[in-house]
């Protein structure tokens, strides 16, 4: 039995590493579903597959290959319902998408509950420990690694006194921003507006940029909307 427990632990840690690696790459590039979200989803999927793979371990008196029932249908129904609950905690605020990690934690909590309910305690306990580790330790890693963050940048000028685009880009560059794309428009108030998607690895520079824009008399309006998860 100890050998089986070692294999189960290996399955779960492998899922955590794989999901965490993919999520880490997403976090580095500023995407909402990042490090912790991917790790939780991959770990939850591994936990639920263990229910089917080791069915003989949690059904008393049933040797391998003798199980003829399909209790995993109940688990499928539970996880489908939990999916709706998870969707309810995800919301979009401007460019920010929040609640993804919370939704993933609800999903893995349901998976752990299923394992506890059928008496498959070992992977449920290991999964609980790993999930708590993801939500705490991975957050510390995210806070210490420079991640890209995105913002939507709008700045407007009088139509007869427009700052040259090159100068607008130089101001952004001075504060460590790079530009993903640029568009232009005339607002309903008759102002000429630059619209840019910008990114940086230092979110604190946003406030310094806002201070400079506030001091420029040629700037009529501006908005910097940051993203988040």
FENCOR-V489610 format. One line per field, one symbol per residue. ss: DSSP state (A for helix, B for strand, O for the rest). Layout:
ss->???
This chain:
ss->OAAAAAAAAAAAAAAAAAAAAAAAAAAAOOOOOOAAAAAAAAAAAAAAAAAAAOAAAAOOOOOOOOOOOOOAAAAAAAAAAAAAAAAAOOBBBOOBBBOAAAAAAAAAAAAAAAAAAOOOAAAAAAAAAAAAAAAAAAAAAAAAOOOOBBBBBBBBBOOOOOOOAAAAAAAAAAOOOBBBBBBBBBOOOOOBBBBBBBBBOOOOAAAAAAAAAAAOOOBBBBBBBBOOO
